[in-house]
Amino acid sequence: MGKESIVIVGGGIVGIFSALYLKKKYSKVVLVDKGILGGLLNSYNENGTMFDFGTHIPMDVMNLEIDKILFDSISEENWEIFNDLKVANYFLGKLDTNTVYPDLRKFDEQVFYNSFHQLLVANGFDMNNDVNLKDYYSSKFGELISENVYRKIIYKFTGKNLEELHYKNSRLFDINRIVVGENTLTKKLKQIPEYDDVIAEVKYDTTNSIRKMYYPKNNKGIGLWIDNLRNKLLQSEVIIKEYNSLAAIENIDSQVKKIVLEDGEVIHTNHLVWSLPTSLLMKALRVNNNKEKRIEFRKTLLINYQFDRDFLVESHYINCLDNKFKSFRITLYPNLTQTLKEKEIFNCTIELFLDNSEEMSDIYYEVVAEELLKMGVISVNHRVINRSFSVIGNGFPILNRKFMDEETERREFIENNYKNIVLVGKANIENFFMRDSLLDTYHQINKL
Ligand SMILES: Cc1cc2nc3c(=O)[nH]c(=O)nc-3n(C[C@H](O)[C@H](O)[C@H](O)COP(=O)(O)OP(=O)(O)OC[C@H]3O[C@@H](n4cnc5c(N)ncnc54)[C@H](O)[C@@H]3O)c2cc1C
């Protein structure tokens, strides 16, 4: 092990993984978080029931080193380990428990045939930084699907029109395929690579997948994963600094030398791993950054209910794509672990988006419960035993074109001017999902 030290800023899953991985190479690893470790992967207790910050079902990254670090402490005694993810979507007034993707056949016959024809003759997407989301969807699916399906879904999710968004915004939501027909037709079409990328199987089937997914048993919430990893960090002698922000970064000759924490502590370091948005790093480096102040996030509200009886569907989660409904994603915890059913805990979380001017109001409890009823998730006999809500500060980012251009400039500036800073996680905002972010992090920190 080398004698060098390293500071990692941001203690979400990306920072935690980086610390555990780098501890094999560096004698001193310091992990700094302004709050508690875990970021969006913490759980919270409401009247004795655990709720997560949205759906977070960890799954193998399919990289042996990463998976060993993150999942080797998971045991069957305390965890559900499965590979058959049960997903659903609600679109144009109908629940489909086979897939997360919208089904074109829900439109009337004429719209279906015209849209399907356009999809078959679409040019395909030519990757180019200047492309907005409108060009992206119409080149992949044709004009009709772009307008009738994606414009409405994206407006619901982001509050923006397709033209205002960078095409990479498409990566933040699992909607980039569409169901067009029954199994035989789908299979034939999917043999053609350009259709494989846009057409979805009628049934989202992961039963034969070797990728394992994990969820805690016994009402522990996904925060159990973070508790396990915290123990691992402590055993590895990673130094954890929670509730501690950075006051300043001091550098000499394009090399970060010292990190000053808000409590005045000075940490000498050879490297800095940065897992937060680049604009925060520019601020800490005191670089004059007269670009847009910060990234815009979609205000995300989590509504939690505990019901008196089990749900009517078996899905792990349902993505509500219907723009007439406020709900976005509905996580049905007892379907993730039978142990909740045994304890008669029937709880769910509904993620929904608010405009910046909107605040949580009791009306949303009624609206969302009504939507669950209309979707067929609960019956008229279901009674709410408890309800609560929580707001996510930095939820889904809104990637507009101006921001993405500025982000590229910031990254280039940092990479060209600071030799010992590595940008991971949210410093590379287009990697939103855990798997993408962890894989990217692995590649970045291996450059050290
Ligand atoms: C509502 C929602 C649902 C999601 N669902 C899924 C899903 O189903 N599947 C999936 O793969 N991904 C999902 N994601 C994305 C997933 O949450 C992220 O990929 C993952 O949490 C990213 O981890 P991270 O470490 O980069 O960031 P975070 O989890 O955000 O952690 C960042 C950490 O940095 C700390 N921090 C912030 N500012 C500072 C500062 N100035 N100084 C020091 N520390 C600071 C924070 O306290 C936090 O602990 C979802 C995200 C949201 C918002």
The ligand as an SDF file (V2000), in Angstrom:
LIG
                    3D

 53 58  0  0  0  0  0  0  0  0999 V2000
  -36.0880   10.1500   -6.7030 C   0  0  0  0  0  0  0  0  0  0  0  0
  -34.9200    9.3790   -7.2460 C   0  0  0  0  0  0  0  0  0  0  0  0
  -35.0700    8.0420   -7.5710 C   0  0  0  0  0  0  0  0  0  0  0  0
  -33.9850    7.3110   -8.1110 C   0  0  0  0  0  0  0  0  0  0  0  0
  -34.1600    6.0170   -8.4320 N   0  0  0  0  0  0  0  0  0  0  0  0
  -33.1250    5.2820   -8.9150 C   0  0  0  0  0  0  0  0  0  0  0  0
  -33.2860    3.9100   -9.2460 C   0  0  0  0  0  0  0  0  0  0  0  0
  -34.3670    3.3710   -9.1600 O   0  0  0  0  0  0  0  0  0  0  0  0
  -32.2020    3.2220   -9.6980 N   0  0  0  0  0  0  0  0  0  0  0  0
  -30.9740    3.8130   -9.8290 C   0  0  0  0  0  0  0  0  0  0  0  0
  -30.0180    3.1560  -10.2500 O   0  0  0  0  0  0  0  0  0  0  0  0
  -30.8080    5.1150   -9.5250 N   0  0  0  0  0  0  0  0  0  0  0  0
  -31.8510    5.8590   -9.0830 C   0  0  0  0  0  0  0  0  0  0  0  0
  -31.6770    7.1740   -8.7860 N   0  0  0  0  0  0  0  0  0  0  0  0
  -30.3550    7.7480   -8.9620 C   0  0  0  0  0  0  0  0  0  0  0  0
  -29.4950    7.3260   -7.7610 C   0  0  0  0  0  0  0  0  0  0  0  0
  -30.0900    7.8760   -6.6250 O   0  0  0  0  0  0  0  0  0  0  0  0
  -28.1120    7.8300   -7.9590 C   0  0  0  0  0  0  0  0  0  0  0  0
  -27.5030    7.1400   -9.0530 O   0  0  0  0  0  0  0  0  0  0  0  0
  -27.1990    7.5830   -6.7550 C   0  0  0  0  0  0  0  0  0  0  0  0
  -27.8290    7.8360   -5.5420 O   0  0  0  0  0  0  0  0  0  0  0  0
  -26.0370    8.5170   -6.9580 C   0  0  0  0  0  0  0  0  0  0  0  0
  -25.1630    8.4340   -5.8840 O   0  0  0  0  0  0  0  0  0  0  0  0
  -24.1610    9.6310   -5.6120 P   0  0  0  0  0  0  0  0  0  0  0  0
  -23.2050    9.1550   -4.6190 O   0  0  0  0  0  0  0  0  0  0  0  0
  -23.6000   10.1250   -6.9080 O   0  0  0  0  0  0  0  0  0  0  0  0
  -25.0500   10.8480   -5.1230 O   0  0  0  0  0  0  0  0  0  0  0  0
  -25.9710   11.0660   -3.8440 P   0  0  0  0  0  0  0  0  0  0  0  0
  -26.6840    9.8320   -3.4490 O   0  0  0  0  0  0  0  0  0  0  0  0
  -26.8000   12.2570   -4.1530 O   0  0  0  0  0  0  0  0  0  0  0  0
  -24.9360   11.4310   -2.7050 O   0  0  0  0  0  0  0  0  0  0  0  0
  -24.2580   12.6710   -2.6730 C   0  0  0  0  0  0  0  0  0  0  0  0
  -23.7370   12.8980   -1.2650 C   0  0  0  0  0  0  0  0  0  0  0  0
  -22.9850   14.1050   -1.2630 O   0  0  0  0  0  0  0  0  0  0  0  0
  -23.2930   14.8530   -0.1090 C   0  0  0  0  0  0  0  0  0  0  0  0
  -23.0400   16.2810   -0.3720 N   0  0  0  0  0  0  0  0  0  0  0  0
  -23.8030   17.1560   -1.0670 C   0  0  0  0  0  0  0  0  0  0  0  0
  -23.2320   18.3800   -1.0780 N   0  0  0  0  0  0  0  0  0  0  0  0
  -22.0590   18.2750   -0.4080 C   0  0  0  0  0  0  0  0  0  0  0  0
  -21.0190   19.1860   -0.0730 C   0  0  0  0  0  0  0  0  0  0  0  0
  -21.0550   20.4580   -0.4590 N   0  0  0  0  0  0  0  0  0  0  0  0
  -19.9700   18.7100    0.6290 N   0  0  0  0  0  0  0  0  0  0  0  0
  -19.9130   17.4120    1.0310 C   0  0  0  0  0  0  0  0  0  0  0  0
  -20.8770   16.5140    0.7500 N   0  0  0  0  0  0  0  0  0  0  0  0
  -21.9420   16.9320    0.0520 C   0  0  0  0  0  0  0  0  0  0  0  0
  -24.7400   14.5380    0.1700 C   0  0  0  0  0  0  0  0  0  0  0  0
  -25.0590   14.7340    1.5470 O   0  0  0  0  0  0  0  0  0  0  0  0
  -24.8380   13.0630   -0.2460 C   0  0  0  0  0  0  0  0  0  0  0  0
  -24.6210   12.1930    0.8460 O   0  0  0  0  0  0  0  0  0  0  0  0
  -32.7360    7.9380   -8.2950 C   0  0  0  0  0  0  0  0  0  0  0  0
  -32.5840    9.2900   -7.9450 C   0  0  0  0  0  0  0  0  0  0  0  0
  -33.6640   10.0010   -7.4630 C   0  0  0  0  0  0  0  0  0  0  0  0
  -33.4800   11.4580   -7.1680 C   0  0  0  0  0  0  0  0  0  0  0  0
  1  2  1  0
  2  3  1  0
  2 52  2  0
  3  4  2  0
  4  5  1  0
  4 50  1  0
  5  6  2  0
  6  7  1  0
  6 13  1  0
  7  8  2  0
  7  9  1  0
  9 10  1  0
 10 11  2  0
 10 12  1  0
 12 13  2  0
 13 14  1  0
 14 15  1  0
 14 50  1  0
 15 16  1  0
 16 17  1  0
 16 18  1  0
 18 19  1  0
 18 20  1  0
 20 21  1  0
 20 22  1  0
 22 23  1  0
 23 24  1  0
 24 25  2  0
 24 26  1  0
 24 27  1  0
 27 28  1  0
 28 29  2  0
 28 30  1  0
 28 31  1  0
 31 32  1  0
 32 33  1  0
 33 34  1  0
 33 48  1  0
 34 35  1  0
 35 36  1  0
 35 46  1  0
 36 37  1  0
 36 45  1  0
 37 38  2  0
 38 39  1  0
 39 40  1  0
 39 45  2  0
 40 41  1  0
 40 42  2  0
 42 43  1  0
 43 44  2  0
 44 45  1  0
 46 47  1  0
 46 48  1  0
 48 49  1  0
 50 51  2  0
 51 52  1  0
 52 53  1  0
M  END
$$$$
